[in-house]
Amino acid sequence: MAEVVEEITAEEQAELDKLEYTTKRYLTPKEIAAYVLVNFGQKNLSQFVDAFKEFFMIQFLKLNTTVYANINLFASIYDAVDDTISGLIIDRTRTRWGRIRPFFIVPLPLWLVGGYMMFTAPTGFSSTAKTVWALIAIIVYGLGMSYFGAWGLMIYNITPNANERNNLITTTKFFELFGTWLPSLVPVLVTLLPKLNKSITMKSVYSGFAYFMLALAACFAIFGFFNIRERVPLMSREEMNETSVFESIKQIFTNRPLFTIILGDFFNSFKSVGGSSESYFWLNNTGSLLNQTVCGLFTGIPNYLMVPLAAKMVKKLGTRVTAIVAGVFGGVAYMTLFFIGYHPFGQTFEDHKIANLAFVIFGLTICGLPNKIIQVVGPMLCAETFDWMEWKHGMRNEALVTTVQGYFTKLATSVTGWLSGMVLTWINYVPLTDSLGNAIPQTDPSMLEGIWAIFCILPAIARGFYGLSFILYPIHGKMLDQMTVELADIRADRLAEQERLQQEQLNNNTND
C-alpha cells in the first residue's frame, strides 16, 4: 500500500516561515564584538564618572558641598526636559543608516567636551567661576549622553530572535567584567604615582585617566557605528506620522510592565549615594585609597560566576522572580554588614587592620553578588516591555519609553545627586589636603561612622525596594507565552509587507 504524503498548506508554510524568522541566527562574530566594545567603552566611562566626579570636584576643584548638590539638582532637571526632545527625535528618526546608529556619532563632541571639563580643575578661578565651570561641564556631558544613550536601544533591535538577544546580553555582561577593573586602577595610580614622582599630583592622575576613558569610549562608538546593524522591522515613516505624539505618550502611560521597571529602577538609583561615598570611606575609614583597589580585586571575582548564573536563573525562574530574589538578597546583605560594622576586630579599624580589611572585603563581596544578576536581568525586563508595547499597540517607541524612564531616573538622580552632597554636609565633612594638594584622611570618629552609614544603609534600602517592586510585574507565565507567539506573527506579517512594497517599487523602476 502506497504511503500517503500530506502536502503542507500555504497557511502551514507561512507559520513555518514565521517560526524560522524568529529562530534564525543573525549576529556575526564581528558584530557581537562591536556591540561588546561599545558597551565596554560606555559602561566603563559611566562607571568612572559616577565613582569619581563628585570626589574630584569637591576635593580638587574645591566646590562647596552644598553648591555641588545644587548644581546636580539643576542639571538633572535640565536633563529631564531635554530627554523629552531627544526621545521623540530618536524614535521618529529614519535614515539610510537606521534609527539608532546615527546617534553613535552625532552627539560625540558634546560628551567629549563635557567629560573633559568635569575632570579639569583650572587654577586661579574664583568660587563663582568654578561653579559656572562645573555647571557647564555637567550639563554639556549630560546633553551628549542623552542622545548617545540611544546606543543602548540597539540591543532590542539588533536581532528579532529573543534567545539570541538574551545570549548577547549575557555575553556582553560577561565581557564587561574584563573592563570594569579599569576604573578600579585609579586608587592605585593616585596613591602610588605621586609617591614615585613628586611632579605628579592626584589631580593630574584623575584628569589623565578621565581623558583616556573618554578617548576609548569615543573610538569604540565609532567602531560600533560601522559594524552594527538594526534588524527588527519597524513602522515606516508614514505609519509613524499616522500616530500622534500624544497617542504614543498615552500608550506608554498605560504600560504597567514599564512602570514596574521604572519603580524598581527609581529605588535602585539610591544605591548611587552609597557608591559616591566609596572614595571617602576608603580614604578616611581605612586610611588609604589603595584599599579600594585591593577590595575591588576580590569583590570582582564572583561576578565572573554570577553572569552565567544569572542566565540560568532567568531560564529557570523567569525575569520577574530573578529580579525579586536579587534585590531582596542585596538589601538584607547590606543591612547586615552595616550592623556588624567595618571594624568588628578592635575598637578602631587600625587595631586589627588586616583582619578588619579582610572582613570588609568579604562583606562587600556578599553584598555585591546581586550586582551582575540585576545588570543581566534589567535589559531582559526592558526587552520584554518593548515587546509588550509592540504586541499591544504595534509600536515599540523605545526612545520615548527610555525618556519616560529618564524622567524618573532624573528625579532619582536629582535627589541622589543632591543627597550625595548634602549627607557630607550633614556629617560636617571637610576635605583635608597636604602641602602638595593631595588628599589625607579624616580621623573624627563620628564623621567616620557617618560615612559608614552612608556607605551601607542607602544601598540596603535601594536593593530591597528594587526587588519588592517586581511583585507587580505582569509579564510572566501564560501572558509571556501568548505574547511571544502572537508577536512573531505580527513581525512576520510586517516584514512580508515591507518586502512586497520593496518588490513593487523595484518592478515599477524596472518598467520605467
N, C-alpha and C positions, 0 to 999 in steps of 0.2 A: 504493500500500500504506500502510495506516494506521500511523502511528508508535506503537510500543509504549512506554507510560509506566509504569515500575515504581513501585509505591506504597512509601512509606517505612514500614517496620515499626515497631511500637511500641518495640521494643528499640533500633532505629537512632535513632528520635526521642529516646529517653531519653539516648543517648550524645551527640546534638547538643545537648540541653538542658544536659548536664553541661559540654560544651565552652563553651557560651555563659556559663554560670555562672562559669567560671574566667577568661574573657577579657573579660567585661563591665567597663566603666569605672564606678567607684563614687564617686570623690572629686570634690567640688565645689571651685571656687577658694577659697571661704571656709574650707572645711575644711583644705585644703592650707596656707593662710595661718595658720590657728590652730595647726596642728602645727608649722610652721616657727617661729612666735613662741614657743611653749612651749619648743622646743628651743633657740632663741636665748637666752631668759632663763636656762634651767637651765645650759646649757653655758658661758655667759659668767660666771655666778656661780661655777660649779665651777672654771673657769679662774682666776678672780681669787683664790678661796680657796686653791687649790693653789699658786699662784705667790707669794702674799704672806702667808699665815697664819704660817708659820714665821718669816719675816723680821720681821713685826710683833710677834709675841710675844717674840722674843728681843731685838730692838732697842729696843722701846718699853715693853712690859710688863716687860722686864728679867728674863725667865725664864732660869735657868741652862740651858745647852745640854743637859746630861745629864738634868735634870729634864724638859725638853721632850720629849726622846727617850723617857723612861719613861712620860710621860703619853700619848703617841701609841701606845705599845705596849699600855698598859692599855685605852685607848679602842677600839683595833682588836679586841682580844679580846672586849670587851663587845659591839661591833657584830656580831661573828661569831655570838654567842649570840642576839642579838636578831633577826638576819636569818633565823634558822630559823623563828621565830614569825611574822615578817612575811610570809615566803614562803608558808607554809601558809595564813595568813589571806587573802592576796591571791588565791591560786589557787582557793580554795573560796568566795570572795565571789560572790554572785549578787544583784544589786539591780535596781531599775527603771531605774537609770542605767547599768547594765552592771557588769562585773567590775573594770575598771581606773579608770574616770572618778572614782569617789568619792575616790580617793587623790590626785587633783589638789588637793583642798580640805582633807580631814581633817587631814593632818599639817602643814599650812602654818604654824600658830602655833609649832610646835616648831622648825623650821629657821629661822624668822624670829628668834626669841629667841636661839637658839644662835649664829646668824650675827652678830647684833648684839653679843653678848658677846665673840665671838672678836676683834672689831676695836674693842673698847673697852678702854682701859688705865687703870683707876682709879688715882688718885694717893693716896699715904698708906697703901697696903696693905703689910702685911708679906710676906716671901717665902712664908710658908705660905698666906696669904690669896690671893696671886697664883696659886699652884699650884692651889688649890681652884677659883678663878675660871676658870682655863684648862681644868681638867678638866671642870667642869660645862658650859662653853661647847662644847667639842669633843664631849662625849657627847650633849648635847641636840640639837646640829646634826646629828650622825650618826644619831640616832634618827629625827628628822624626815625625813631624806633616805632612810633605809631603806624608808619607806613611800611617800614622794613618788617614789622611784625607779621605782615601778610605771608611771609615765607612759611610760618607755622601752619598755615592753611593748606600747604602743599601736601601734607600727609593724608588729607582727606580727599585729595583729587589726583594723586599720582597713580592710583590703581583703583578699579572698580571691584577688585577681589578683596573681600573683607578679611579673609585669612592672611592674604599676602600683606595687606595693610597692617594687621596686628603683628605679623612677623617682623615687618620693617620697624615698627615702633619698638619692639623688644630688642632688635638688633641695634638700633640707634642708641637706646638707653644703655646697652651693654658697652658699646664702644665709647660712649660718653664718659664712662668711668675712667678710661685711659687718659682723658684730658682734664678731668676735674682736679687732678693733682697740680695743675699749673698754678692756679691762684694760691694753693697751699704752700708754694715755694716762696711767696712774698715774705712771710715772717722770718724765714731762714735768711733771705737776702738782706732784709732791712736790719737784721741783727748782726750778721757776720761782715757784710761788705764795709760798713762804716768803721769796724774794728780793724779790718785789713788795710784800709786806705782812708786816712783822715779827711781827704778831699771829697769823699763820697758821703753824702748825708742820707738819712732815712727818707727825707722828702724826695730827693733825686731818684732813689730806688723805686718808690711808689710811682713816680711820674714815668720813669723809663719803662717799667713793667706795663703801665697803662697804655703807653704808645705802642708797645709790642702787641698787646692783646687787640687793640683797635686795628692795627695793620693786618693781623692774622685773620680776624673776622671779616675784614673787607675783601681780602684775597679769596677766601672760601665762598663768600657771597657771589663774587664774580664767576668763580668756577661753577657754582651751582646754577647760575643763570644759563650757562651754555650747555649744561649736561643733564637737566631735569625736564621732564615733560608732564603735562596735565592730561589726564585721560578720562575722568568721569564726565559723561556728557551733561552739559548744562543747558539751561534755557538760552535760546538765541537772544540777540539784542532786541528783536521785535517783540518776542514774548515777554522780556523783562519790561519793556516800555508799556505793555498792557497791564502790568501790575504796578500799582501806585506805591510810592514810598510809605504812605500811610498803611496800606494793606500789608506790606512787608513787616512794618513795625507791629501791627496788630497780631500777625501770626507769631511773632517772637514772644509777645507778652501773654500769649495763651499756651506757651510751651512749658508744661510742667517739668519735663526732664531737665530742660535748660536751667530753670530757676532752682532746681535741686542742686545742680552743679555750681551755680552762682553762689548759693547759700554756703555750700561746703568750701568753695574757694575763698569766700569772704572771711569765714572763720579761720581758715588755714593761713591767710595772709598775716595774721597777727603773730605767727611764728617768727616773722622777719624782725620783730623788735628784739627778740632774743638773739637772733643772728647778728644784728647790728651791734650788739654788746659784746660779741665774741672777742674782738681785739682788746677791749677794755678788761675783760675777765682774765685773759691770758697774761696781759702785761701787768695788771695790778694785783690780782688774786694769787697768781702763781709766780710772779716775779720776772717772767721772760716771755716775749712773743715767740721764742723758739719752741716753747712747749706746744704752741698751736699746731705747728708743723708735725711735731712728734705725735701728737694726738691724731692728726689727720692721716698719718701713715697707717695707723691701726684701725681707726674707725672706718676708713675707706675700704678695707679688705672685705668685710662681709657683703658689701654692695655687689661684688662680683658673683656672689651666690644668690643675692636677693632678686636680681633681674630675671634669671631663668625661673626662680621660684615664683615670682610674680606672674609670669606667663602660665605656669602650671596652676596657680591659684585661680586665675581668670578662667581657664578651661574647666576646672573642677567646680568652682564656686560661683562663677559669673562675675561681672564687673562690680555689680552692686554690693554683694557680700564681701568681696575682696576689699573694697573701699572702706566699708564699715569696720572690718577687722583691723586693718592697718591703722586707721585713725584712732580707735579706742585703745589699741595696744600702745601707740605712741604717747597718748595722753597719760595713761597710767604710769608708763615708764618715766617720763619727765617729772611727774609729781613725786614719785617715789625717790628719785635722785635728789630732788630739792630737799625733802625732809631728812635724808641721810646727811647731806652737806658735802662740801668739797674737801674737807679735811677731817674725816672720821678718825684718823690716827693722829691724835695730839690736839692741843688747844689751837694751834695755828697750822697753816699749810707747811711752813718751814720746819715744824717739829719732826715730821717724818716725810720729807719731801718726795722721795721716790715712791713710797707706799701710797701717799695721797695722790700723786700724779697717776700712778697705775690704776687706782680706784676710779678717778675721774674719767680716764680714758675708757675703762671698762663700762662705766655707767653711760657715757655718751655713745659708745658703740651699741649698747642695747637700745638706747633711745633712738638711734639713727636707723635701726633695722627697717622701719616702715618707709623711709625716705624714697628709696627706689621703687618700692611697690606702688606708692602714690604717684610717682612720676611716670610709671608704666601704665597704670590703670587710668590716669587722668585723660590722656589723649584718646584712649579707647572709649571712655564715657562720652567725650565730646563727639567722637565719630558716630556713636550710636544716636546722639541727639541730633546731629545734622541729618543722619539717615531718617530719623523720625520726622523731621520737618519736611524732607523731600517726600516721604511716604504720605503724610497728611495733606500737604499743601502744594507739592510739585516743585517747590523752590528750596534751595539749601541756605542762601543768604548767610554764608559763613562769616564774611567780614562784618556784616551788620550784627550778627549774633555775637561775634567777638567784641564789637563795640559795646553792646549791652552788658556783656560780661565785664568789659573795661570800665563801665560806669561804676559798677560795684567794686571792681578791683581798685579803681582810682579812689573810691570812697574809703576803702580799707587802707589804701596806700596813704591817703591824706591823713587818716587817723594814725596809722602806724608810723609814718614819717614824722608827724608832729609828736607822737608819743615817744619815739626813739630819742628825740632831742629833749623832750620835757622830763622824761624819767631821770636823765642825767642832771637836769636842773633840780629835780625833787630830792635827789640824794646828795646835792651840793658838789657834784663832780667838777674839779678844776684840773685841766691838763698841766702836767709838770714836765719841764724840759731842762736839759743840762745847758752848759755854756755854748755848745755847738748846735743847739736846737733839736737834739734827739730826745725822744720820749723816755721818761723814767717813771717807775711805779709809785702809786699812792700806797699809804700804809694805814690809814684811818680804818679801824675795824668795822664801824657802822657803814662806811661807804663801801667796803668790800662785801659786806653782807647784802647791801642794796644791789650791787652789781650781780651777785649770785642769784638773787630773787628775779631780777630782770632776765637773766640767762635761762632760767628754768620754768617759771610759773606761766608766763605768757605762751611759750611753746606747748606746755601741757594743756592749757585751755584751748589753744588753737587746734591741736591734733584731735583732742577728744570731741569737740563740737563738729569738726570736719567729718569724722566717722559717723556720728549720730545723724547728721544731715541726710545721709543716703538711705535711711529708713524710708524716706519719702520718694525715692527714685522709682519710677513705674516701669522702666524698660527691662523686663526680665520675664522668664517663663514663657507662657503662651503668647504674650504680646510681642516679645522679641522674635519668636518663631514666625508668627504671622507677618510681621514687618519685613523680615528677611526675604520671604517667598514673594510677597506682593511687590516689594521694591525691585526685585530682579526683573519682574515683568515690566514695570514702568520704565526702567532704564533701557531694557532691550527694545521696547517699542519706540522710545525716543531716539535711540541710536539708529534704528532701522529707518525712521522718518528722515533723519538728517542725511543718511546715506542716499535715500531716494531723491531728496531735493538736490543733493550734490550731483547725482547721476543725471537728473533732468537738466540742470544747468550745463553740465558737460555736453549733453546731447544737443541742447539749444545752441551752444557755442560752435559745435561741430557743423550743424546745419547752416549756421550763418556763414 
